[in-house]
Amino acid sequence: MNDRRGALQEYLLRTQPRTVDRGRMVVVERELTRVVRAGVTGAVVEFGCYRGGMTAWMRAVLDALEADAPVHAYDSFRGLPAVGRHDSDYLAEGEFAASVGDVLRLHEQFGLRRPHLHAGLFAHTLPEQLPGRIAFAYVDGDRYESTLECLRAVLPRLAPGAILVFDDYADPAASLPGRAVAQPKAPGVMKACEDVFGTPLAVTSVCEDPTWALGVYRHAVPPTVAAAMSAGPETAR
């Protein structure tokens, strides 16, 4: 199978630098590879896909692993919703507006299978349009309410051993070992996670860049799957 990761990565670094960078791609590839190699079955989903950079990256990773999991992407395609009381005003309402066509053209350009796209507010699409079993999710809602909607919808559908990755989760410059501090540009993301999980320890801060950190949540893992996952994947590109 043709491995499109190298060409796709370089293209995304040039064309979508605000939402897809090398550090994010490393983390997503590493965690998605863990799920596939551990034999966790289910769909791969993305909440907040913008122009489809990470959507395409996940498809390219799956293809390189010869994994046939479907990819579902959810976005209003009208940009971010209004700022809420737990959010920063760093990102304005309407920012990151894109179109379904942007996502499809990117996949066609690199010969990638089209994702299942769900256009509309999370509150309208997630209750009825989420797959019944989810193996991996990339949560890029930016806002408190958006992240909360995603968590409430996705958690009951997670397969044992599934992984959630949260964009803009923590600020590595202010965080200490064992104590992550919210990313000031998107503080609602960590707040939503803490409100749902009841403890900050449920999500691990993972840093591949000095200015931001992703959050990683690992769903309840049976012993046999845990043993397979502990070996870890090969070093990501």
C-alpha positions in Angstrom: 0.0 0.0 0.0 1.2 3.5 -0.9 2.3 5.3 2.3 1.2 8.9 1.9 2.3 10.2 5.3 5.5 11.9 4.2 4.0 13.9 1.4 0.9 14.7 3.4 2.8 15.9 6.4 4.9 18.3 4.4 1.9 19.7 2.7 -0.1 20.2 5.9 2.9 21.9 7.6 2.8 24.4 4.7 -0.9 24.9 4.3 -2.6 24.3 7.7 0.1 25.4 10.3 -2.5 26.7 12.9 -4.2 23.4 13.4 -1.9 20.7 12.3 1.8 20.7 13.2 4.6 18.1 13.5 4.1 17.7 17.3 0.3 17.0 17.0 0.9 14.6 14.2 3.5 12.7 16.2 1.1 12.3 19.2 -1.9 11.3 17.1 0.1 8.8 15.0 1.6 7.2 18.2 -1.7 6.9 20.0 -3.6 5.7 17.0 -0.9 3.1 16.3 -1.2 1.9 19.9 -5.0 1.3 19.4 -4.6 -0.5 16.1 -1.7 -2.7 17.3 -3.6 -3.6 20.4 -6.5 -4.9 18.3 -9.0 -2.3 19.6 -11.9 -2.3 17.1 -14.2 0.5 16.3 -14.5 3.8 14.4 -12.0 6.6 14.4 -13.7 10.0 15.0 -12.7 13.6 15.0 -14.6 16.5 16.6 -13.8 19.8 15.0 -12.1 19.0 11.7 -11.8 22.4 10.1 -10.2 21.8 6.6 -9.5 18.2 7.2 -5.8 18.2 8.0 -5.9 15.9 11.0 -8.8 13.9 9.4 -6.5 13.1 6.4 -3.5 12.4 8.7 -5.5 9.8 10.6 -6.6 8.1 7.4 -3.0 8.1 6.1 -1.8 6.5 9.4 -4.6 3.9 9.3 -3.7 3.0 5.7 0.0 2.7 6.5 -1.0 0.2 9.2 -3.3 -1.6 6.8 -6.2 -0.8 9.2 -9.7 -0.6 7.7 -11.4 1.4 10.5 -13.8 4.1 9.1 -13.1 7.7 9.9 -15.9 10.1 10.9 -15.4 13.8 11.2 -17.8 16.3 12.8 -17.8 20.1 12.4 -20.3 22.9 12.1 -18.3 24.2 9.1 -19.4 27.7 10.3 -16.5 28.3 12.6 -16.3 28.4 16.4 -19.4 29.1 18.5 -19.6 32.0 20.8 -17.3 32.3 23.8 -18.6 30.8 27.0 -17.9 31.7 30.6 -15.2 29.0 30.9 -13.5 30.0 27.6 -10.8 32.5 26.6 -11.6 35.1 24.0 -8.3 34.3 22.2 -10.3 32.6 19.4 -13.2 34.6 18.0 -16.7 33.4 17.2 -16.7 32.2 13.6 -13.0 31.5 13.5 -11.9 28.3 11.7 -14.8 28.3 9.3 -14.3 25.9 6.4 -16.4 23.7 4.1 -17.1 20.1 3.4 -15.5 20.6 0.0 -12.2 21.6 1.7 -12.0 18.3 3.5 -13.0 16.2 0.5 -10.6 17.9 -1.9 -7.7 17.3 0.5 -8.5 13.6 0.6 -8.8 13.4 -3.2 -5.5 15.2 -3.7 -3.7 12.5 -1.8 -5.7 9.6 -2.9 -7.2 8.9 0.5 -10.6 7.3 1.1 -13.3 9.9 1.9 -14.2 10.2 5.6 -17.8 10.2 6.7 -18.6 13.9 7.3 -21.2 15.2 9.6 -22.0 18.9 9.2 -23.8 20.8 12.0 -23.5 21.7 15.7 -22.3 18.9 17.9 -25.6 19.1 19.9 -27.4 18.2 16.7 -25.2 15.6 15.1 -23.6 13.6 17.9 -26.8 12.2 19.5 -27.8 10.4 16.3 -24.8 10.2 14.1 -22.0 8.7 16.2 -20.8 5.2 15.4 -21.9 2.6 18.0 -18.3 1.6 18.9 -15.4 4.0 18.9 -11.7 3.0 19.1 -10.0 6.4 18.8 -11.2 10.1 19.0 -9.4 13.4 18.4 -11.2 16.1 20.2 -10.6 19.6 18.9 -13.6 21.6 20.1 -11.6 24.5 21.6 -14.6 25.6 23.7 -15.9 24.2 27.1 -19.4 23.4 25.9 -18.2 21.8 22.7 -15.7 19.6 24.5 -18.4 18.7 27.1 -20.9 17.7 24.3 -18.2 15.5 22.8 -17.3 13.7 26.0 -20.9 13.1 27.0 -21.6 11.6 23.6 -18.5 9.5 23.1 -17.7 8.0 26.5 -20.6 5.5 26.5 -19.5 4.3 23.0 -15.8 3.8 23.7 -14.4 0.3 23.2 -12.2 -1.1 26.0 -8.7 0.2 25.3 -9.9 3.1 23.2 -8.0 6.4 23.4 -9.1 10.0 23.4 -6.7 12.8 22.4 -7.6 16.4 23.4 -6.1 19.3 21.4 -5.0 22.4 23.3 -5.3 20.6 26.7 -2.5 22.1 28.8 0.2 24.8 29.0 3.6 23.1 29.5 5.3 26.4 30.5 3.1 26.6 33.6 2.6 22.9 34.3 4.5 20.9 36.9 5.1 17.1 37.1 1.8 15.6 38.0 -0.1 18.9 37.9 -1.1 20.1 34.4 -2.3 23.7 34.0 -4.9 24.6 31.4 -3.9 26.0 28.0 -4.8 29.7 28.5 -5.9 30.0 24.9 -8.5 27.3 25.4 -9.0 26.8 29.1 -12.5 25.3 28.6 -11.0 22.1 27.3 -9.4 21.0 30.6 -12.3 22.3 32.5 -14.7 20.1 30.6 -12.5 17.1 31.1 -12.3 17.7 34.8 -16.1 18.2 35.1 -16.8 14.9 33.3 -14.1 12.7 34.8 -14.2 14.3 38.3 -10.4 14.3 38.5 -7.5 15.9 36.5 -5.6 12.6 36.8 -7.9 10.8 34.2 -6.2 12.7 31.4 -2.4 12.7 30.9 -0.7 15.8 29.5 1.6 14.9 26.6 4.0 17.6 25.4 5.7 17.5 22.0 6.0 21.3 21.7 7.2 24.0 24.2 4.0 26.1 23.7 1.2 23.5 24.1 0.4 20.0 25.3 -2.2 17.5 24.2 -4.3 15.5 26.7 -4.6 11.7 26.4 -7.3 9.6 28.0 -7.1 5.8 28.0 -10.4 4.0 28.4 -10.6 1.0 30.8 -8.3 -1.6 29.3 -8.6 -5.4 29.8 -5.3 -7.1 31.0 -4.7 -8.8 27.6 -5.0 -5.5 25.7 -3.0 -3.6 28.3 -0.1 -6.1 27.8 -0.2 -5.5 24.1 -0.3 -1.7 24.5 2.5 -1.6 27.0 5.0 -2.6 24.2 4.1 0.6 22.4 4.4 1.3 18.7 7.6 2.1 16.7 8.8 5.7 17.0 6.4 8.0 15.1 7.6 10.1 12.3 
